[in-house]
Amino acid sequence: MEAFVILAIGVWQIVVIVLLVLLLFGGRKIPELMRGVGQGMKEFKKATSDDSDEEEEMEDSRSRKKLKDIDD
């Protein structure tokens, strides 16, 4: 159902949203806001990739320990 809501947004709705943002923040603040959004996304991607790397390392150490236990 959520995917349907996202797909239901048309061109006019996007135009209205952009105009509201322009009215609320003004033209000078928008680049600063977008820069902040971009930095936030960059940090989020970095954090999620770090978490997945840590999970892979933990999984590798568990599998090595199991193999070591089997060999003993």
Secondary structure, 3 states (H helix, E strand, C coil): CHHHHHHCCCHHHHHHHHHHHHHHHHHHHHHHHHHHHHHHHHHHHHHHHHHHHHHHHHHHHHHHHHHHHHHC
